[in-house]
């Protein structure tokens, strides 16, 4: 028997989706920062991969992690390819809203390449969780089964 919240939402579902909601808040906060304050983040990757100067590693990692939290929210009920496609699409929609939000921040402008990087991060995360050892670990972990 699952505990129920005030509106009937199982506590189990709330706990499973909490990391995604928190991480979306982190992305929103980072999007509200001016461009100058964010330029110091992840410069190491530009040094290691100079041919990828136009690739925004911050967006890649933020949405890689966001897609993992979305995926965890759907487990253990669904873990097939349809859910993985849905996760990537949800990350894309949040990426679009993130770029719209940035249009109101001084020193920031919306950029389609950021959405591309968001989607690449989300898609690669879904490939990562498709690795049999990773998938098995996620599905059989005590945390997944507890919540």
C-alpha positions as CSV (number, residue, x, y, z in Angstrom):
1,X,0.0,0.0,0.0
2,X,1.4,3.4,-1.0
3,X,1.1,6.5,1.1
4,X,-1.1,9.2,-0.5
5,X,-0.4,12.9,-0.5
6,X,-3.2,15.5,0.0
7,X,-4.4,15.4,-3.6
8,X,-4.0,11.6,-4.0
9,X,-0.6,11.7,-5.6
10,X,1.4,8.7,-4.2
11,X,4.3,9.8,-2.1
12,X,6.4,7.3,-4.0
13,X,5.8,9.3,-7.3
14,X,6.5,12.6,-5.6
15,X,9.9,11.3,-4.2
16,X,10.8,9.8,-7.6
17,X,10.2,13.1,-9.5
18,X,11.7,15.4,-6.8
19,X,15.3,15.2,-8.3
20,X,14.0,16.3,-11.7
21,X,12.1,19.3,-10.2
22,X,15.1,20.4,-8.2
23,X,17.4,20.1,-11.2
24,X,15.0,22.1,-13.3
25,X,15.2,24.8,-10.6
26,X,19.0,24.7,-10.8
27,X,18.8,25.1,-14.6
28,X,16.4,28.0,-14.2
29,X,18.7,29.7,-11.7
30,X,21.7,29.3,-13.9
31,X,19.8,30.7,-16.8
32,X,19.0,33.8,-14.8
33,X,22.7,34.5,-14.4
34,X,24.3,37.0,-16.7
35,X,26.5,35.8,-19.5
36,X,29.7,37.2,-17.8
37,X,29.2,35.3,-14.6
38,X,28.8,32.0,-16.4
39,X,31.8,32.4,-18.7
40,X,34.1,30.9,-16.0
41,X,32.2,27.6,-15.9
42,X,33.7,24.6,-17.7
43,X,36.6,26.3,-19.4
44,X,38.6,23.0,-19.0
45,X,36.6,21.4,-21.8
46,X,37.4,24.1,-24.2
47,X,41.1,23.6,-23.5
48,X,40.8,19.8,-23.9
49,X,38.6,20.0,-27.0
50,X,39.6,23.1,-28.9
51,X,37.8,21.9,-32.0
52,X,34.5,22.1,-30.1
53,X,34.6,25.8,-29.1
54,X,31.0,26.3,-30.3
55,X,29.7,23.4,-28.2
56,X,28.2,24.5,-24.9
57,X,29.3,21.8,-22.4
58,X,27.3,23.4,-19.7
59,X,24.0,22.8,-21.6
60,X,25.2,19.3,-22.5
61,X,25.9,18.2,-18.9
62,X,22.8,20.0,-17.5
63,X,20.5,18.2,-19.8
64,X,22.3,14.9,-19.6
65,X,21.6,15.0,-15.9
66,X,18.1,16.3,-16.3
67,X,17.2,13.4,-18.7
68,X,18.6,10.9,-16.1
69,X,16.4,12.4,-13.4
70,X,13.3,12.3,-15.8
71,X,14.1,8.7,-16.6
72,X,14.5,7.8,-12.9
73,X,11.0,9.4,-12.3
74,X,9.5,7.0,-14.8
75,X,11.2,3.9,-13.3
76,X,10.4,1.1,-12.5
77,X,7.0,1.4,-14.3
78,X,8.5,2.1,-17.7
79,X,11.9,1.8,-19.1
80,X,11.4,1.0,-22.8
81,X,12.4,3.1,-25.9
82,X,9.2,5.0,-25.9
83,X,9.9,6.5,-22.5
84,X,13.5,7.3,-23.6
85,X,12.1,9.2,-26.6
86,X,9.6,11.0,-24.3
87,X,12.4,11.9,-21.9
88,X,14.5,13.5,-24.8
89,X,11.4,15.4,-26.0
90,X,10.6,16.6,-22.5
91,X,14.2,17.8,-22.2
92,X,13.9,19.6,-25.6
93,X,10.7,21.3,-24.4
94,X,12.4,22.4,-21.2
95,X,15.4,23.6,-23.3
96,X,13.1,25.7,-25.4
97,X,11.5,27.3,-22.3
98,X,15.0,27.8,-20.9
99,X,16.1,29.7,-24.0
100,X,12.9,31.8,-23.8
101,X,13.7,32.6,-20.2
102,X,17.2,33.6,-21.2
103,X,15.8,36.2,-23.6
104,X,14.8,38.3,-20.5
105,X,18.2,38.1,-18.8
106,X,20.7,40.9,-19.5
107,X,23.7,39.7,-21.5
108,X,21.9,36.5,-22.5
109,X,20.2,35.7,-25.8
110,X,18.3,32.6,-27.0
111,X,20.4,30.3,-29.1
112,X,19.2,27.4,-31.1
113,X,22.7,25.8,-30.7
114,X,22.0,25.5,-27.0
115,X,18.8,23.6,-27.7
116,X,20.9,21.3,-29.9
117,X,23.4,20.8,-27.1
118,X,20.5,20.1,-24.7
119,X,19.1,17.4,-27.0
120,X,22.5,15.8,-27.6
121,X,23.0,15.6,-23.8
122,X,19.6,14.1,-23.2
123,X,19.9,11.6,-26.1
124,X,23.3,10.5,-25.0
125,X,22.1,10.0,-21.4
126,X,19.3,7.8,-22.8
127,X,21.9,5.8,-24.6
128,X,24.0,5.6,-21.4
129,X,21.0,4.2,-19.4
130,X,20.5,1.7,-22.2
131,X,23.8,0.0,-21.5
132,X,22.7,-3.3,-20.0
133,X,24.9,-3.0,-16.9
134,X,23.7,0.5,-16.2
135,X,20.1,-0.4,-16.9
136,X,20.2,-3.4,-14.6
137,X,21.9,-1.4,-11.9
138,X,19.2,1.3,-12.1
139,X,16.3,-1.1,-12.2
140,X,17.6,-3.3,-9.3
141,X,19.0,-0.6,-7.0
142,X,17.5,-0.5,-3.5
143,X,16.7,3.2,-4.1
144,X,14.7,2.4,-7.3
145,X,12.8,-0.3,-5.6
146,X,12.2,1.7,-2.4
147,X,10.7,4.7,-4.2
